[in-house]
Amino acid sequence: MTIYLDYQATTPLAPEVFDAMVPLLRDQFANPHSAHRLGRAAAAQVELAREQIVSLLPEGGRLIFTSGATEALNIVISGISSGEIVTLATEHAAVLDTVAALGAKGRSIKLLPVGSDGLVDLDVARAAITPGVSLVAAMLVNNEIGVMQPVEELADLAHRVGALFLCDAVQGYGRIPIPGNCDMVAISAHKIHGPKGVGALWLREGIRLDPIIYGGGQEAGLRSGTLSPALCAGFGVAAGLMRERAAQDRVHIDALWDKARVLFDDWTLNGSAEARYHGNLNIRRDGVDGARLLSDCRNVAFSLGSACASGSGRPSHVLRAIGLSDRAARGSVRIGFGRYTTLAELESAAKMMNEAAAVQAAP
């Protein structure tokens, strides 16, 4: 049986989520945009989910359902049609590739560096976020190394010059409080034990964006297309569980983190040890090749970095940004754990991984 330690790529579906989705897939299948009774019943499920999801976001604002966080990020970045964009070198490809595409069309882009701890220097950010900047985008929790950026301070810097602030909260939603001064927040269901294929964009009241998808005018005209009540409901139940189990999940993950630090004490931590979400352990070891380790430990599902970039053959841009050489980056692995990970699973995985790594590193 495979031990699953790749929670940053996706999380196991909560049983409660599955139970909530099945009736909406099998029996209550009406289009939520239809005016008849069955359509209105389906729409009610969507609105209930919207309320559950918003409860973990800043007060006020509105929630737009999307196919995932990638779409949500694209809606914002492409929907602000003018002005300079400032973001970080360690952002997800959904941000970096989108701003690069706009840059290729002549848009002014600034990529802020990070230190060896993975954190942006606020003095550097302050010097870069100047009048003429229209958008600042930053992750709450980095998907590869788990480092938590000073999002609240970055949002303040954006507002100082009249810019909007976009927070990629995919890895932090439901786990880390989202600062109330964010203007836009992108989230995804499958990172919180919900279904794949649904995400959301939260917008502060008064913010208007140009749509990038046209059609029937659903989701206040910003994101046309028929919603799936089942996916939305699953997202809502997952969000509700994140709220209800917050303290329990945090204690469990902290305990796993403490144990993992002992089990992998021969490895070096990548990124800050303090400003960090404890469900993400990104580590490296001299003499180890991560891809070979992944092959040698077939019964452990861990990662070499972002799942979206796996198989590219390129060293992680995040690890390069914190100053690692290609060799050190290729010797790094990401271990992600959470609600359904047991201590016994972590111990078994560490034993297999450490034994395989020792063989590789042997002179």
N, C-alpha and C positions, 0 to 999 in steps of 0.2 A: 504493500500500500504506500502511495506517495504522501510524503509530509509536505503540506502546503505552507510555504513561507514567502509569498509574493503578494502581500496585501496592498502594496502600492499600485500594482498593475490592475488588480481587481480583488474584491472581497467575496467570500462565499455568500450566497443568497440566504437571507434569514428565513427560517421556516414560516414565520408569521407573514412575511412578504409573499411567499409562494401561495399560502392559503388565501390571502386577500386577492391575488391576481387571477386565480383559476376561474372563479365564477364570472369575472368580467371578460375572460377569453372564451368561455364555453357557453354561458347562458345570457349574460347581459351585454350583448355584442353591439348594441345600437351605436350609431354615430353620435358623438356628444354635441355635434353642431346641428342636429336635426331638431325641429320644433315640436315633434310629437312627444307623447308621454315617455316612451322608452328612451328617446334621445335626451330628454330633460333629466331622466334618472341617471343616465350615464354622465351627463354634464355635472350633476351634483357630486358624483364621485371624484371628478376632476377638481372641482372647487374645494372639496374637503381635503384632498391631497395638497392643494395649493396652500391652504391654511396651515397644515401640519409642517410643511417645508419652511414657510415664512417664519414660523415660531423660533427657528434657530438663526434667523438673520436679523440685521438691524431693524429697529422700529420704523414703520412707515414704508413707503415704496410699493412697488408692484413686482410680481413674479411672472416671467414669461417662460413657458415650457419650451425646450429645445430637444434636439436629438442627443445632446451631450454637451459637455463643457467646451469641446473644440468649436462647435457651432456658436455657442454663447460668446466665446472670446472673439470669434470672427465677426459676429454681429456688431460688437462694440468697436473693434479696431477698424473695420471697414466702414462702419456706419458713422464715424466721425470724419467728415470728408476733408477737413483742412487742419493746418497747424502741425507743429512738430510733435513727434512721439518719443517718449523716453521710457526705456524698459531696462531690464537687467540681463546680463550675459548668461545667466543660469536659468532663464525662464523655459517653460515647456515649448516644444516645437510649434504648438498651436499659436503661440504668441510670436516666437522668433521668425517662423517661416512666413507668417502673415505680414509682419512689419517689413520683412525683407522684400516681399512681393510689392508692397507699397513703395519701398525705397527704390526699387528698380524702375518705378514709374515716376520718380522724381520727388517723392515725399521725403522730408527731412527726418532722419532717425538718429537717436543717440542710444548706444548700448552702454550701460554702466558696468564697470568691472566689480568684482567682489574680491575679498581677501582670502587668505588661506583657510579661514574658518567658514567661508561661504557667504559671509554677510557683506552687504553693501556699506560703504563708508558714507555716513550722512553728510559729511562736509563735501564729498565728491558729488553726491546727489544734489545738494543745495546749489552747487556751482553750475550744474547741468540743467536744473529745472528753472528756467528763466522765462520772462515774458515772450510769448510766441509759441510756447508749448501748449498743446491742447489736450494731451492725454499722457498720463503716467500709468504704467501697468507693472504689477509685481505680484509674485506668489506670496501667499500667507505661509505655506509650508512647502519646501522644495520636494518634488516627487522623487528625486534620485538620492539626495543626501539628508533629507528630513530637517534641514535648517529652517528656522522661522525668521523671516525678514521683519524689520521694524516698519510694518505696514502703516500703523497709525501715524508715525512721523513722516513717512513718505507721502501719505495723503495730505497731511498738513502743508508740506512743501508744495504739492500740486495746487492746492487751493490758494496758497499765497500769491500765485501768479495767474490765477483764474483758470487753471486746467482742471480736468476731471480725473478721478482716480479709479482705475479698474483693478480689482483684486481677484486673482485666480485662487479661489479657496477650495479647490477640488480635494486636496489632501488634508485640509484643516477643518472643513465644514463638519459640525457636530462634535468635533474634538477640541478645537481651539476657539475661544471667543473671537468673533469677527468684529474688528473695530467699527464703531458706529459712524465714523466719518468717511467710510468708503462710499463712492458714488454708484458703483456697479460691481456686482459679485457674480462670478461664474462657478457653478457647482455641478456635480454629476452623481447620479444615483448609485452606480455600481461600485463606487468607492466607500459606500456606507451600508453594504449588505443589501442593496437594492438591485433592480434589474438593469441590464445593459440596454442602451438605446434610448435613454431619456436623461436629460439634464435640465438645467434652468439658468436663467439670467435674471438677477434681481437688479432693479433700477430704482434709484432714489426718485421721489416725486419731482416732477418738473423736467426730468431729463428726456430729451427727444433725440432719437437716432434715425438715420436713414435705413430703411429695410434693405436686406440683401436677398430676401426671398419674397417673391410676389405671387399672388394667387387669390385665395378666398378671403383674405383679410383677417384670418384667425389671430389670436393672441394680440389683440389691440392693433392689428395691421403690421406688427413688427416681424411676425414669424408665421407666414401662411402655411397651411397644411393641416390635415385632419389629425387631431390628437388621439393617442391610444389611452383610453380610460384605464386599462390594465396596467400599463407602464406608469402612468401618473399615480395611480393608487398604490402601486408597489413602492414608488419613490416616497409617497406620503407616509406609508407605514414604516418604512426604513428610517425616515426622519424622526418619526415619533419614538421609535425604539432607541435611536441615538440620544434623544432627550431623556427618556425614562431610565436608560441604563448608563448615563454619563458617568456617574461616580463609580459604579461597579466596573465598567470597562476601563476607566482610568487606573484604578487600583490593579486590575489584572495586567494591563499593559506595562505599567511601571514595574511590577514584579517580574514579568518576562524580560524587560530591559535589564534589570539588575542581574538577573541570572545569565543573560546572554553576554553581558560584559565580562563576566567571570569565565564562561565557557569559551569565549573567543579572546582570551587575554593575550594570546600570542599575535594578534592582529592589531593593526593601527586604524583608529577611527578616522574616517574622512569627514571633515566639517566640524563645526562647533559641537562641543560636548554639552554645553549649557543651553544655548538658544536652539532647542531641538525638540521635535516630536519623538517620543520614546518608542513608537511602533515601527521606526525605521532605523535599521542598523546597517550603515554602509561602511565597509571595512576593507583593508588591503593587507597583503602579506608578501614580503620579498620572496622571489623565486616561484611564485604561484601565477599560473595563467587561468583567469576566470573561466574562459570558454572550455578549457580542458577540465577544470574542476566541475563545471556543470555537467559535462559528459560523464565524468567519473562517478558523480553522485546522482544517478538517474532517479533514485527514489526520494530526492529532495527537490522541491520546486522553489528555487530562489531565482534571483535575477542578476544580470550584469549591469543594469541601469534601467533606463526608461523602456518599458515594453514597446512603446511606439517606435523606438529606434533600434530595437534588437534585430540582429541579422544584417545590419548595415556594414559591419566590419570596421567602422570608425570608432575611435576612442570616444567616450562620453564627453560632450561639450561642457557639461557641468564639472566633471573632474579636471578637465583641462583648465577651466576657468579658475579653479582654486589652486592651480599651480602644479598639478601632478604631471609627470612625464607620461608619454604614451605607454611605457612599460608599467609604471605604477598604476595607471588607469586600467590597463588590461588585467592587472592583478587584483582588481577590486571587485567585490560582490555586494549586492544589496539583499539584506534579509529583512522581510517585512512580516510582522505578526500582529494579531489582534484578538477579537472577541472569542473566536472558536479555537485558537491555538492553545494546546496544553503544554505544561511544563515537560511532560514526558516526551512529547514530540520534539520540542526544542532541544532537549538533551540528546535524543537519538540523532537528530539532524547534525548537531554540533560534533558528535562523535564521528559520524561518517565524513563530514567535511574536513575536520581537523586531521583525520587519518590520511585522507587523500591529499590534502595540502602538504602534509609532512613528507609524503613520498615525492611529491613534485619538488619541494624545496631542498631535499637531501642533496648533499654535494656529490 
